[in-house]
């Protein structure tokens, strides 16, 4: 073979040309995303008007006109309302939040014992965060500490009455403490109970199936307010005379039962999505029902429905605010209760309190939903159709 | 224990009947059933004891007693002399009213925001995203309080009511609208409307038959719009324009006349609409994304215009994905309307709660609640299932 003498051969790839000027930069982005068509341009204008109408007043109210410090309502009221602000002033009363912050967090929990609540919170965060970060090792030990040891310690720390800790009745609990205790216990109870109900609903045993279906459909058909009323009014009637339940515990039972019915339906969706071959494969390996369920079916089913499970958690977290209706003071309830406080009552107080409570709820719920998206991506093994 | 079958082989020895899954299943169920019966027996026994001790007579006879409390908003005649049963009916109607109004508004806002989430326009997309993320992540009760304590209760007092177009007024006591007063012969108008609807259904059916038989199209929409608007209008003029308005009058301390929407209703309605709309928006978005792109591309290839492609190809398929979760959102909205009790809107739960406090008939009231809410849920599900079946994919 004779070597061809090629005069010139390019040995390296040519660098990509830059995109044409009209396809890059801010102007191109604007043209593409805001003014692609005349209709688009009009929409952008409408959007700008909406933003201009909404955002500046909100910023002004939340930041620029807001009152951050003060001793009473005078800083948050106009002169005509008996305060010190000029006529027409409108701004958030963060001084109110500042003054009531401890109450919003702990309710009327005994002042000298609040370190116990803080300690429980610190322990909870210290155990939960490593469990949530996949890279941190020793997940087994961590989970045992969080799910078995922590609840016991937290119970004695919060309630007291043992180990020399004074007893703090749940009547005194309030604020974010109640919201978090109700929702974490609700989550911890509703997940296993929901799994059992979902399995029961798909059981081949007619009695088991009927019991589960009736429970799930009844609870899902009525509002949580009704369930809470039932827990607070009817539960005492169901128990023998003299035996009473703590009001807090009754609310807890109501919330947990309510959430487990919804959880059961979410998990059932996951169970139904597992192909029959998986069940048959497990059967042919000679696994028992519980081995099959625990080792083969549930790991796949739960992974599929993580978004649904987290949505149920978020729903339950939000629903804990309803205990206000049966006379308990969670975060929202205690904020609402403080509207009537004569020291702080002004036209701006309710909105300030609600925005604060909304922000706290939002942080928690938004955090949960982001974490669920993260986990969903991480666990996605590519089997999804 | 070994036995032989027809071929002389020895069957495997069975260790115990208990290992037979069928026997076990039956045993488990018997145990569960017995436990359940014992549990119910225990509860019923306790309840009967407690009721006897508290001197509460059970049964629904109390529903015929005089209610003795006023209800701030009622669709039917009600006074404090009415019976408990009447009060519950008022509550039920109020629940249905706020739920129906909320469902309509939430659907409209939800569809607009859901489509805006998929807009090509960056700004519109982000505004919709902020709306959805804000409302999805705060409790509905907080949204209700927001409207009630944060917005409506800081509106001006009646003296300085905000005047709106068409003679309406807005102040902290509610929203005042002109009230329509129908004169003699007004019954002709609903009659005209009913006639128009019947004719519209007939026209639509005939047009479809004709299109299937001959391929010719008929402008069904315009004809029916003309019928439904035209016939009642015709009836209105034929009856001699029997409509006048009672406008709210501004007095020194109050507004008189007109039709007042209470602040409680307004707060609840707005809160439920805005809250549920954020969920509906996500459902709509998921539904539209769920229709594969090939469908719209294929319809363009067939020469459909983008409006036609959307109406004839994409939306019918998206609706199949959208309807089941939409149903549960409607049910959630109806159930969330029970939060009315927190601001004193007299819905079924609030009225029931008042009766419960007055009479102490806890079990009966809770039973009434459960039956009615379950009934509403089942009726809504049944209707949406029917609608779903109508829209479902017809497969071979």
Interface residues (C-beta under 8 A of the other chain):
Chain A: X33 X34 X36 X40 X43 X44 X47 X48 X50 X51 X204 X205 X206 X207 X208 X211 X218 X220 X221 X222 X223 X224 X225 X226 X229 X230 X233 X234 X236 X237 X238 X239 X240 X241 X314 X318 X319 X321 X322 X324 X325 X332 X336 X339 X347 X350 X351 X354 X357 X358 X361 X362 X365 X366 X369
Chain B: X25 X28 X29 X32 X33 X36 X43 X46 X47 X49 X50 X51 X53 X119 X120 X121 X122 X123 X124 X127 X133 X134 X136 X137 X138 X139 X140 X141 X142 X145 X146 X149 X150 X153 X154 X335 X336 X337 X338 X339 X341 X342 X349 X353 X356 X362 X363 X366 X369 X370 X373 X374 X377 X378
